[in-house]
Amino acid sequence: MVKLELDQVVIRRMKEDDIEVVKALIKEGCEGTENRLILHILTRPFCLFILAVFSSVLRCLVHSFVLALAIPVFLLIVFLKLTMPRSTGVLGSSKPYWDYVGSSSKGTQDETLQNLYCRISGKTPVTKKPRRRVGAKDKDKEASAEKITPEREQAAGHVWLADCEGEILGCIFRESETRAGIRRICRVVTSCWYRREGLGRLLVQSLEQRERETGAHRVYAHVPFPSKLGEAFFKKLGYLQLGQENNEEDSVEVDPETPERGFLGYPLTKVFYKDL
């Protein structure tokens, strides 16, 4: 594997031509997240108690111990699959990723973020024409034909891409500015070939720098609840988990942020924050 030169990465706004590639990147990055969230909910004590009650009732009707155990679990899994569309999309956002991505391409597309590594190396990254997938042209036409209202465009927020010589290596989602001075990172995704290379750190730190310059004083990040890797990533970048004893008093002073919640009110995400 060729080592990634971070000072050659351009961080730019997503364009319409990038939508299908970004969707594939998100799907790759979210693989297994939904199943882990469902397993997390199924193993909560109160949820196990409800399943045990339903199994006891079915045991009197079905006359099969195996079916009495399997039917409630199967029905609950189907219910969770249908009611958790955001678990594989933009966590912390009020919309699934396909709507978010599709409407985020409208805006100042030539805007770029400052690559912090370029100041160290003194090199200037070069942007090449993005590589197109076979069949992407027709899909782009369909996407451009869709009417995007100003309200939907404003609510979509920003999607920033890590571009190196025309190849999209990763992306970061920033929610729309609904609160003054507050920003929210909904998802950070890097390609499996470029993980543990510092690309995720570059995306987050570059976005933080831009938001700091535009007057933001706090950034929130939502991490899927079972994701230990995501928690360690943001903690290394100086983020604190919301609600912990050592920072609970400080977090109350700012407009509160709440995690995404699923079945029976169990949290689907952990909220981290950082003061800029």
Protein Blocks (a to p, Z undefined) as FASTA:
>chain_A
ZZddfklpccddddfklmmmmmmmmmmmmgoklmmmmmmmmmpmklmmmmmmmmmmmmmm
nopaklmmmmmmmmmmmmmmmmmmmlmmcghiabdfklmmmmmmgccfkbccddfklmmn
opacddddddddehklmmmmmmmmpccdfklmmmnopaddddeehiafbdcdddddfbgh
iacdfbdcddfklgonommmmmmmmmmmmmmmnopabdcddddfklmklmmmmmmnopac
ehiaklmmmmmmpccddddddehhiafbdcddddZZ
